[in-house]
């Protein structure tokens, strides 16, 4: 079985459990015992999202990943390490799938991230990683609209969104032969640090 077939089989098998991710992201958070099942849901979410991206179900994949980020944010105050682990898994999946996210989904992801970034409990590292993803969505939306990579970040995003919360300087952006490279000076890349 190929890796894609394994991911698709797992996606079908665990689909009912992934409904739990959606329910957890929709419900208000109530303090209580939390364990590794939240991380397991995040892992399943990313696996199914990979399968959905591979089969062309981009909207479903993005929805799952956004639900996973929302779920992680609900656990941030009670269990910061678990929330950070979940966010990292999901942000890595976004990073691996940037080319597969269409224009409308870029705008939806960016819109969903904006309220998350005003959360006062975010660490600088998390704020930087979420800001970086939002900026990637701006660059990808620019690519879809103009069929080229922007020459500079200010072509794709407002000046208020290009500063890295970790350094207070603009994120590092450069065009490459295959597209672009956008990273934080403080952290290696989206999801790394």
C-alpha positions, 0 to 999 in steps of 0.5 A, spaced: 500 500 500 502 506 498 503 512 503 497 515 500 492 509 500 494 508 507 492 515 509 486 515 505 484 508 509 485 511 515 481 517 513 475 513 512 476 509 518 477 515 523 472 519 520 467 518 526 472 520 531 474 526 527 467 529 528 470 530 535 475 535 533 469 539 530 465 538 536 471 540 540 472 546 536 465 548 536 464 547 544 466 552 549 472 550 553 470 547 560 476 546 565 477 538 566 482 533 565 485 533 558 490 528 556 494 525 550 487 524 546 487 531 544 494 530 541 491 524 537 485 528 534 490 533 532 495 527 529 488 524 525 486 531 523 493 532 519 493 525 516 486 526 514 487 533 511 493 530 507 489 525 504 484 530 503 489 535 499 491 529 495 484 527 493 483 534 491 478 536 497 482 542 499 476 545 502 475 539 507 482 539 508 482 546 510 476 546 514 479 540 518 486 544 519 482 550 522 478 546 526 484 543 529 487 550 530 481 552 534 481 546 538 488 547 540 487 554 542 481 552 547 486 548 551 491 553 551 490 556 558 489 549 561 494 545 558 499 550 554 504 544 552 498 540 549 496 546 545 503 547 543 504 540 540 497 540 537 498 547 533 505 545 531 502 539 528 497 543 524 501 548 522 506 543 519 501 540 515 499 547 513 506 549 511 507 542 507 500 544 503 501 551 501 501 550 494 495 546 494 491 552 498 486 555 493 485 563 493 478 562 497 481 558 502 487 563 503 482 568 504 478 564 509 485 561 513 487 568 513 480 571 516 480 565 521 487 567 524 486 574 525 482 573 531 486 568 534 492 573 533 489 578 538 489 572 544 493 575 550 495 568 552 499 567 546 507 566 547 511 570 542 513 564 538 506 562 537 504 569 535 510 569 530 508 562 527 500 564 526 503 571 523 507 567 519 502 562 516 497 568 515 502 572 511 503 565 507 496 566 505 497 573 503 503 571 499 499 565 496 493 569 495 497 574 491 500 568 487 493 566 485 490 573 483 497 575 479 500 568 477 506 570 480 510 571 486 510 578 489 517 582 488 516 584 496 512 582 502 508 589 501 506 588 495 502 582 498 500 584 505 499 591 509 505 593 512 502 592 519 502 584 518 509 583 515 512 584 522 515 578 526 512 579 533 518 575 535 523 580 532 519 586 531 522 586 524 519 584 517 519 576 516 525 574 511 522 574 504 526 572 498 523 569 491 527 563 489 527 559 482 521 555 484 517 560 488 519 564 494 522 563 501 518 566 507 521 565 514 522 568 521 529 570 523 527 568 530 525 561 528 527 556 522 520 556 518 513 555 519 512 550 525 519 550 527 523 553 532 
